[in-house]
Amino acid sequence: MHGRLKVRSSAEEAARKRKEQEQKAQKFRAGMGRILMKKVANELDDEMMDLTGRVLSANPDIATLWNLRRQCLQKIASEDKDNQAVFDKDLSFTEMCLQVNPKSYCAWHHRCWVLENAPTPNWQKEVDLCTRYLKLDERNFHCWDYRRYVVEKAKIPLEKELDFCTEKIQNNFSNYSSWHYRSKLLPVLYPNREDPSRPVSEEKLREELELVLTAAFTDPNDSSAWFYQRWLLGYSQPELDIAAFRLDTVRKLAVIAFTRPVNLKHKNVTLTFDFDKEINQGSDWQPVATDGSHAVTWLLEGLNTTFSDEHVSFVSFKDENGNLYTLEVQRLSETSLIAIKLPKFEHEFNDAVLDVLKTQLDSCQQLLEYEPDSKWTLLTAALLMKAIDRRRYYDHMLAYLEKLQTVDPMRQGYYRDLTSRWSIENRLERWIGANGIPNGKLDLSGLKLERLFYEQYLSVAEEIDLSNNQLTHGSLGKLSYFSFCKRLSLENSFENAEKAQPVLRQLGWD
């Protein structure tokens, strides 16, 4: 029929696409073949630039070609005194490649290299380029990373960058990269001088929590603001410190544990016990349950030492950077010393911040009345309870985690781990007590534990009850930390008792 557009059948369309792909593949092979020939001949010339440019403009993710291109640029630039134009031309080429793939690692990396090697790089122009790109795709984390790099080079005031972050977040709360950049800027602009382990000052913290509340409740199902809030609340790695120490002269055994892995054998590390200089040598201590150089728990066996009751004793640890940590040692008996520092399970907030957190918790609970299965709201409510008063809200926290296992089954393991961790924290606090001396048996029974946490504190316990739990096979290795344990109850402790039995026998806990 004349005048009508012919519509290709699916078979014809597939054949046409196949032919196009074959032609592209043929050109690619020819181009790569010629490039490899010139590489072998070390011909780093204009033709090589042209050949690599043709291939990269179609596929900018071939790192080898970018490397060749850099070699060409170095040679060309060395032969031309006025070589800024050479680098400017390649910046334009890189920008063209980024239009093909704005998230090309290779292209962004090459752009950094060009600017570092150019005689007079225009860093402000690069900042403006990032601003333009982030208008097109405000969640391009490659561009956000590049922006942090060029902002430092251009010496842009950080206050101005924080304003830029705020603008981007207000335009779209679901901007994880912008929240992340904000978490890098705030500790520099608003440090917490009273407690350096905290991310920002208390006053700025209140403002940020209010911003998070607005963002989170605009879209409760978006994770960006919720993750940022967890950073504000201080859920991160604990600060380095001595966690526990125990020594027994009858058993000729000593153990020292830290909040984070350390290397006692490092030449700049010193360990000092004011009651006996002979056990101060870090080279005599051996790491527990690790083949590496760093461990949270270290053991000293076969020691010969005595101690007197004449003065208060201390154990001191100086790390690789010269920071000193001390812990007062208490006399447990005529033959035994012990020291435990109560773990810092979460940050302590002032009354003004606590009021904000309580308001947010109320808002979460109101939202749950309308959306009872909102996973981020449930998790945030549990985290807020922990930050406000984990003893008071302990049962509610665990109830929310249990519900989360139903509404968010893909992350059941994470919620179970949190349940295990928080349950152990609750029992550890009761066991250690305010004076740092353990209150008899450490009872961890009936907690539905699937994993063991805080093993460095368990290393100084003399009696541990792990009965009636659901420990997985992966927790078996943690039993090797129980250096001072004389009585260990494992009745109905493991999810698979038959699988655990051989390992228990090997560890001596049959």
C-alpha positions, 0 to 999 in steps of 0.5 A, a space after each residue: 500500500 502506497 503512502 503507508 509507513 512499513 513497520 518491520 516485523 520482530 524478526 526483521 528488527 532483530 536482524 537489523 539490530 544484530 547487523 548493527 551490533 556486528 558492524 560495531 563489534 567489527 569496528 571495535 576489533 579493528 580499532 583495538 587491533 590498531 591501538 595494540 599494534 601502536 602500543 607495542 611499537 610505542 607510538 604515542 602520537 596524535 593517531 593514538 589519541 584519535 584511535 583511543 578517542 573513537 573507542 572511548 567515546 562509545 565506551 568510556 569504561 576501558 581503563 587500558 585506553 585511558 592509561 594509554 591516553 595519559 601516556 600520550 598526553 605526557 609525551 605531547 605536553 613535554 614537546 609543547 611548552 604552551 601545553 595548557 590547550 592540550 589538557 583543555 582539549 582532553 577535559 572537553 573530551 572527558 566531558 563528552 564521555 561523561 555524557 555517554 556514561 555520567 557514572 564512568 569511574 574511568 572518565 572521572 578518574 582521568 579528569 582528575 589526572 588531567 587537572 593535576 597535570 595541567 599547568 593552570 587548572 581552573 578549579 572553580 570551573 570544575 565546581 561549576 561543572 559539578 553544580 550543573 551535572 548535579 542539576 541533571 542528576 542530583 544523586 550521581 555519587 561519582 559527581 558528589 565525590 568529584 565535587 568534594 575533591 575540586 572544592 578542596 582544590 578551589 578552596 571553596 568555604 565549607 559553609 557555602 558547601 553546607 548551604 549547597 547540601 541543604 538546598 539539594 536536600 530540600 529539593 529532594 530528601 531522597 539524596 543519600 549522597 548529599 546527606 553523606 556529604 553533610 556528615 563530612 562537613 558538620 564535624 569540621 564546621 560544628 565540632 563537639 569540643 566537649 566530647 570529640 567522639 561525638 560527631 557534632 555540637 549539641 546545639 547543631 545536633 538539635 537543628 539537624 535532628 529537626 531537619 531529619 524529622 521533616 525529611 523522614 516524615 515526608 517519605 517514611 519509606 525512603 532510607 536516606 534521612 533515617 540513615 543520616 539520623 542514625 549517624 547523628 545518634 552516634 551508632 558507630 565504632 566504639 572509641 579505643 579503650 581498655 575494656 577488661 583485665 584479669 590476672 590469676 597467680 594460681 592459674 598463672 594466667 592473665 588476659 587483657 581486652 580492648 574495645 577495638 582490635 590493637 596490635 600489642 606487638 607493635 614497636 610503638 605500643 607499650 603495656 604497663 602494669 604498675 604492680 609487676 614490671 615483668 609482664 609489661 612486655 607486649 611480645 609475650 602476649 598472644 592474640 586470642 582467636 585470630 591469625 592476624 596482628 590485631 585482636 581485641 583480646 590478648 592472653 598471657 600464659 605461664 606467668 610468675 608474678 605476685 602483687 601486694 595490697 599496699 596501693 591502688 593498681 593500674 594497667 596502662 596502654 599507650 597506642 601507636 600514636 602515643 595516646 594513653 589509656 588507663 584502667 584501675 585494677 581491683 583485688 578480687 581475692 588474694 590471688 586474683 586481680 580484675 578490672 572492667 570498664 562498663 561499656 559505653 553502649 550509646 551516647 549520653 545527650 543533654 536535656 535539650 537534645 533528649 527533648 528533641 529525641 522524645 518529640 521524634 519518638 512521639 512522632 514515630 509512634 503517631 506515624 505507626 498508628 497510621 502505618 504500623 508496618 513502616 519498617 524505617 519508622 519501626 527501626 528508628 523508634 527502637 533506636 530512639 528508645 535506646 538513645 533516650 533510655 534503653 533500660 526503660 524501653 528495653 521490652 518495647 525495643 525488642 518488640 519492635 525488632 521482633 515485628 520488623 522480622 515479619 514486615 521486613 523479612 529480607 533483613 531478618 538476620 540484621 534484626 536478630 543480630 540487633 536483638 542479640 546485641 541489645 540483650 547482651 548489653 542489658 545483661 552485661 550492665 547488670 553483671 559488671 555493676 557500677 564498681 567494675 567488679 562482676 556480680 557472680 555468674 554472667 547469665 545470658 540464658 533464655 535470650 534467643 541469642 543467635 550471635 555472641 557480642 562483646 566477647 572481650 568482656 566475656 573473656 574475664 567471666 568465671 561462670 557463664 550461662 548460655 543455656 536455652 538460646 539459638 546460637 548459630 554455628 558461627 558463634 562457636 569460635 567466640 567460645 575460645 575467648 572464655 579464657 577464665 571461664 570455669 563453668 559454662 552452661 550450654 544446655 539447648 544453646 545451639 540451633 544445631 546441637 549435632 553440628 556444634 558438638 565436634 567443635 565444642 569437643 575441640 574447644 574443650 567445652 563438651 
